Amino acid sequence: MYLHSSADGTLPRVARGYDPSFRPSAKYRASLPDIMDAAHDAIQGAHVPIQQVGVSNFRLPLRFRTKKGGVLTLETNVTGTVSLEAELKGINMSRIVRSFYDHKGEVFTGESIGRILKKYLRRVVSKEARLKLGFSYPILQSSLRSGLKGYQFYGVAFEGVLTRSGEYRRFVHFDFVYSSACPCSAELAEHARDTRGVYAVPHSQRSKARLTLEEAEGRKIWIEDIHALCVRALGTETQVMVKREDEQAFAELNGAHLKFVEDAARLLYRVFDADRRIRDFQIACSHLESLHSHDAVSVICKGVKGGFKADFMDFAALNC
């Protein structure tokens, strides 16, 4: 046998073992083959450029600054990609990871992502690059009436794109979970009470908005500001700490802010369109209907020429 001893005691043809004491010298390292130096005819398939190639789901703890000046260390999911020219076999993906570790002690912002992109573009000899940092961001939420406080966590991502022309673009992705009480159902419930004396409960459901914002050049919008704009627009964020007085208040809050999924998209549009820190945006909403076995969805964008389009279709990602 090649790798295992035979039943008659014959040793394997290939000796297997690991030498923990071996340390490669500089000469030994220089002798290691690099498949990226292979001839052009070693490229398999069509000899065409690849728009994105890199690493995803690379995790490490990174530091982020809060609006009040504090610093949070959060587990972060990193995706880093670069473009690949047609004449190149591939990239050295470990260089992306290594260039990122050079900055692991920094406090990360949209600006620092731009510096990292420029650095690893030089390392991998590429024309375009993008970097996305995904994390769960905690914000302390006060209950509606009882005075309790609890942490709400928000899916957030910072994304930077360095284009072939040298333009740097910054994006913030933010998930906001809220309650949506159906205006039609509320009217029908009141009709049943008024005309027949029948008590009825209008349907409502947990809902999610996913916002992708492009920051205007030279401007910055904090995560806390994005959250505050969502609360201002929709009014019915789901709660963390709840006593009976809070649950009653939440019922009243939903009654005061009835909304279809179309209303949610337009309400969010109004507040984000008015904010000069935001150059462009796309907003996708999903109401996980308790009346139906399907969801109600909507997508809206700012309408900037050459900007975002309302082409979001991954509504399963908005389950909450």
N, C-alpha and C positions, 0 to 999 in steps of 0.2 A: 504494500500500500504506500501511497505517497506521503500522507500526513499522520497516519496512525500505525501503531504496531500491529502486526498480524497475529492471528490466534496461535500460530506455531512459534511465536517469539521473535520473528524477523522484525528488525527495526525499520521505521519509516524511511523512505528514500530522501525526504526533505527534513532537515533538522530545523526545529522551531524553537525559538528562545528569544528572550529580551534581556539586554545587558543594561541594567540601570546605571552602571558606572561609566558608560561611554559618553564622552563629551566631544562634539565635533570641533575640529580646528577650523581656522579661517580658510585654509587650503581645501579642506574637505567640503565645507559649505560651497566654495566656489566651484567644486566639481559636480555638485548636484544638478541633474538635468532640469530644465525649465521648459515645459511643454509649450509655453507661450512663445518660445523662440523657434518653434517648428516652422517649416517652410509653408508658404502660402497654400500649396496644394494639400496640406494637412487639414485644411478647413473642410468640414463635412457639410453637405447641403449646399444651398444657394450662397454665393459670395455676395451678400448684401449686408448693409448696416443693421444693427439692432438698436432700437430706441432706448431700451432700459435693460440693464443687467446688473445684478448686485446681490445684496444679502437682505433677508427679512427675518423678523422675529428674533433679532439679536437683543438680548436683555442685559441691562445693568442699572444700578441706582444712579440717578442724575439729580442735580439741584436746580430748583426753579424759584424765582422770586415772586412773592405775593405783592399785591398792590400796596399793602401797608409797610412794605420794606423787609418783611421776614423772608426766610429761605426754607423751603420744604425739600426734603430728599425723597424722591418717589421712584418706585420701580418703573422703568421706561422700556417700551418696546420700540426698537429702532429698525427702520427700513432705509437702506442707502443704495442708490443705483446711479449708474453712469451710462452714457451712450457708448456704443462700440462701432468703430469704423469697419467697413467691409473687408479691408485687407488684414485685420487682426483676428487671431484665433479666439482670444478671450481676454479676460482681465484677471489680475491677481486679487481675488476677493478679500484675502486677509489684509491687504493694504487699506481697504476701507475701514475695517475694524480697528486696525492699529492707529490709523490717523484719528479715529474717533476717540480712542483711549488717551491720546495726547491731550485731550481737553476735558477729561472726565471730572476734574476738580472744579471746573468753572460753573458759574451760575448761568443756565441756558436761557437764551432769548432768541428772537428772530434774527437779530444781528449776529450773534455768535454762530448760529447755524450757517449763515452766509460765509463766515470766515472758514468754517470747517469744509464747506463745499469747495471753496477755492483751493484749499490745501489738498484735498484728495483728488481733485481734478488734475492737479500737477503730478501727483503720485502715480496715477493710473493712465496718464496721457490720454485724456478724453476731452470731448467738446462740450458736453452737457452733463448735468448732475442734479439729483434731487435727494432730499433727506427728510424723513418724517419721524417725529418722536411722539409716540402715543403713551398716555398715562392717565391715571385716575386721580382727579384733583379734588381735595376736600374743601368744602366751605361750611362754616358753622351756621346752622339755620335756627332761628328762634321760632318756637311754637306760636300758634295764632293768638292764644289767650292765656295759657297757663304759666307762661314765663320760663318754660323749659327750653333747653337747647340741645341740638344733636347735629352730627356731621352728615351732610349730604355729599355724595361723591358723583363727580361728573366726568364722563368720557371726553377727554381733550386730546388734541394732537397739534403740534407745531410742525409746519411743513415749509421747506425752502426749496426753491427751484432756481438753478443757475442755467440760463439759456445759452445757446450757441453764440448769440450776439453779445453775451456778457451781461445781459439784464438779470437782476436778482429780484425774485418775487417771493413774498411771504404770505402764508396762509395760516389761519387758525380754524380748526374743526372743533365743534362743541355740540354735545348731546344734552338736551333739556327734556326732562320727563314731567308731564303735567296731567291733570284730569280734564276731560272734556265731557260736559253734560249736554245732551242733545236738545236743541231748541224745539224741534218738532215733538219729541217725546214729552218735553215739559208742558207744551201747549195741550197735548192730548190728555195728559194726566189731570191738568186743571179743568179741562172740559168734562171729564168723567166725574170729577168731584162736584162741579157746579151744576151739571144737568141731571146727574143720577145719584149724587151723594156717595159715590164710590171712591174709596181711597186708592190711589195708584202711585207708583214710584217711577219717575222718568229714568231712562237708562243713562249711565255715564260710564267712562272707561279710562284706564290708564293710557296715555298717549305719549308720543315722543316726537320731538323736532330735532333734526340734524342740520346744523348750520355750518357752512363752509364760507369763511370770510377772507377776502384779500385786503390786507392792510394798505392804506394809502402811503405813498412814499414819504418818509420822514415822520410818520405818525405811528402811535402805538395804542392798541386797545388791550386793556388788562382782562384776564379771565373773569375777574369779579364784575367788570363792567358789562361783559357779554351776558353774564348771569342776570344782572340787574335789568338789562334791557328785555330779556326774555320774561322776567317776572312782571315788568311793567306792561308788556304787550299782552300776556295771556292771563296773568292774575291767579292761576290755580295750580301752582307747583305742588307736587306730592309732598307729604309731610314726613318728618322723621320721628319727632316726639309728640305723642298725642294722648291727652286726657279727654274726658267727656266734653268739657267746654271747648276743646280744640276740634273735636269731631263735629260738634254742632256748628262751630264757626266755619269749618270746611264745607259743610252742607250749604250754609248761607253764601259762602264765597262762590261755590259752583252755581248757585241760583242767580247770583249777580253777574256771572260771566259765562252764560250759555254760549256754546260755539260749535259750529260745524267745522270740518277739516278745512273747508275753504276759508272760513273766518280766521282760523289759526294762521294760515299762510299770509293772509292780508294784514293781519294785526302785526305779525313779525316784520313783514315788509315795511310797514309804516315807520317803525322805530329804527330799523337798521338803515333804511334809505336816508333818514334824516341825520345820521351820524357821519360827520366829515372824516372821521378816522378810518372809515371803511370805503375802499375803492369799489369793490364789487362783492356780490354774495350769491350763493345758492342756498335755498332752504327747502328741505323735504320734511313733510309731516305725515305721521301715521296714527290713526285712531283705531285702537284694537277693539272693535265694536263688541259690546256685550249683547246687543240685539241680534247681530248677524254672526255667521260662522266665517265671515271674511272681514277684511279691514278696509277702512276708508282712508285714502291717501291723497296728497297734493304736493306739487313741486312748484316753486316760484323762484325767479332770479331777478336781479336788479335791472337787467336789460342793457348793460354796457356793451357798446359795439366791440366785437372781438373778444368779449368776456365770457363769463359762465353762461351755459345754456341750461334749460330745465330738462336735462336728460338723465336725471337720477332714476334708477330702476331697482336698486337693491333694497327693496322695502322689508325683506325678511330680516335685514340687519337692524331694523328699528323695533323689533320685538322687545318688550320691556316688562 
